[in-house]
Amino acid sequence: MMLKTILRATVCCVLSVFAAVLAASPARADRCDDLAKELKNQIDGLRIGQTVAGTVYLAHPKAREITLGCSSKNFSGQLFAKSDRKPPPAFIDLTAGAAAIVFTLPKDDMQRGIRRCFGRLGLFRGDDVTSRYRRLDMRCVRTKTESTITITRSKDQ
């Protein structure tokens, strides 16, 4: 009988401590969802799609595909955009605006980096170019029908 009383008191004590710890931790909103909402508010025509496996799918008329990657083990943020084989200036402007918001850099610097990345694609360097610009990793890939750019910032930056 004494053992039941001690066990019951111990369980009640552990549960109350656990409840106090849960109640004390602040509620945090998902940073990635907040960033997607900020992108939607600042870029006209941008729509937010579904979130799957840490990736928020976005839609815009000037891009075939645009996604926002959330923080993971290797990087703190990622922006992926896909366009026609020769990206129009409107696509570069859209991608630069989104990257400026995501990575908190000036938009004109992002335009310069994106143009530089797409400009390196060609006969001498090939159709898959990786470069660094303003502590960001930029990877531009071109196929017969489309061009893509992936901009990431690693965790150690």
N, C-alpha and C positions, 0 to 999 in steps of 0.2 A: 504494500500500500504506500509506503514511504517512497519507494522507487518511482511509482507513477506520479506522485506529487512533484518530485524533483525533476523528472523528465518533462512534465507539463510546464513547469516554471521555466525550464531552459528553452523549450520550444517557443514559448510566449516571448521570452526575452530576445531570442534571435530574430523572430518575426518583427518585433517592434523596432529593433535596430535596423533591419533591412528596410522597413517602411520609412524610417526616418532618413535613411540615406537616399532613397528614391525621391522622397519629397524635397530634399535639400538640393538636388541637382537641377540646374536651370534647364528649361525647355529651349532647345535650339532649333531654329528653322534650317532647312537644307540650303547650304550656300549655293549649290548648283541651280536649284529652282529659283532662288532670289536673283541670281545672275541672268537666268533666262528671262525672267520678268523685266529686269532692267533693260536687257537687249530689246525686248518687245516694245517697251515704252519709248526708247530712244531711236529706234530704226523704224521708219514708216513701212508698212506692208509686211512686216515680219510676223509669222504666226508660230505659236509653240505647239508642237505635237506631243507625242507620248515620250515617257522616260523609260528606257530599257537598259538594264545592267550598267547604270552610271553614265548613260549617254542620253542627252536631251535632243530629240529630233526637232529641227526648226524648218520652216518653209518660207521661201521668198521668191517672187517672180523672176528675179535677176539671177538666181542660182538654181542649178538642177537639184542639188542637195546641200544642206548645211547642218552640221551637228555641233553640239557643245559637249565636250567630254569633261566629266567631273574629276575631282581629285582622286588619285589612285596611289598605288605603291611607288610608281616610277615618276609620275609627273603631277604637278599641282594644277594644271589646266590644259585643255586641248580644244582647238577649233579646227574643224575639217570643212572644206567647201569644195564643191565640184561644179565645173562649168563646161562650156564648149571647148574644142581643141585650142582655139585662140581666144583666151578670155577677154571679153569686152571691158572697156573702162568702167562701166557701171558695176560689173561684177567685182572688179578690183576695189572700187570705192566702197561697195557693200562689205566686202571681206575686211578691208582696212578699218572701217568703222566698227565692225563687230570685234575685231582683234584689239582695237584701242580700248574698248570698254572692258573686255575680258582681262587683258593684261595691264591695264592702266598705263598706257603709253600714248603719246600724241598721235593723232590720226595721220598726219603727214609723214611721220617717221614710219608708221606701219605701211602706208602706201609705197614709200620708197623701198622698204624691205620686200614687199610682195612683188613689186615690179622687177626688182633685182632677181628674185628667185625665179620668176617666170622667164625673165630675159636670159637666164643661163641655160634654159632648155634648148637643145639644138644639136647640131652636127658634132661639135667638139666635145661637149660634156655629156651628151646622151639625153635620154628621156626620163631620167630619174636623178634629180639633183637635191642634195642635202646641203644646207648652209646654216650659219649662225648669224643672227642679227639682233642686236640689243638684248643679249642674254636669252634669246628665244631660238629654238630649233625649228627651222622651216624646211619642209620637204615638198618639192614640187614634182609631180609625175604627169607625163603626157602619154596618152595612147592615141590610136588613130581617130577616135571620136570625141575624147574629152580630156580635160586637164583638171588635176586636183591639187590642193594645197593643204598641208597639215601643219599647224603651228602649235608648238607645245613649249611649256616651260618645265624644266626638270625640278625635282624636289629640292636639290641642293642649291638652286639659284635663288 
